[in-house]
């Protein structure tokens, strides 16, 4: 299910635009996607979360920033690598 209102609530404006683009490239599916958090690291106002999902069997990472006291997913800078 594509819930853009919830996505917008938990992302920065840059992160939202990027994730909506990726989301719109994915076919609609009734398959329930399971996500497992593998690790996380916090460095002041930046955090990294490593995850795996049953969607494609691969792990990945998200960069988060603290915005108005709330952690939000954002874009990685070009060539920026996460902690993991």
Residue pairs with C-beta under 8 A, 6 or more apart in sequence:
2 23
2 24
2 28
4 20
4 23
7 16
7 19
7 20
7 23
8 16
10 72
10 73
11 19
11 72
11 73
11 74
12 65
12 67
12 72
12 73
12 74
12 75
14 74
14 75
15 72
15 73
15 74
15 75
18 75
19 73
33 53
33 54
33 55
34 53
34 54
35 51
35 52
35 53
36 51
36 52
36 53
37 49
37 50
37 51
38 50
38 51
38 52
38 59
38 84
39 49
39 50
39 84
40 47
40 48
40 49
40 50
41 47
41 48
41 83
41 84
43 83
45 65
45 66
46 63
46 64
46 65
46 66
47 63
47 64
47 65
47 66
47 71
48 61
48 62
48 63
48 64
48 82
48 83
48 84
49 61
49 62
49 64
50 59
50 60
50 61
50 82
50 83
50 84
51 59
51 60
51 61
51 62
52 58
52 59
52 60
53 60
61 82
61 83
61 84
62 73
63 73
63 74
63 75
63 76
63 80
63 82
64 71
64 72
64 73
64 74
65 71
65 72
65 74
66 72
76 82
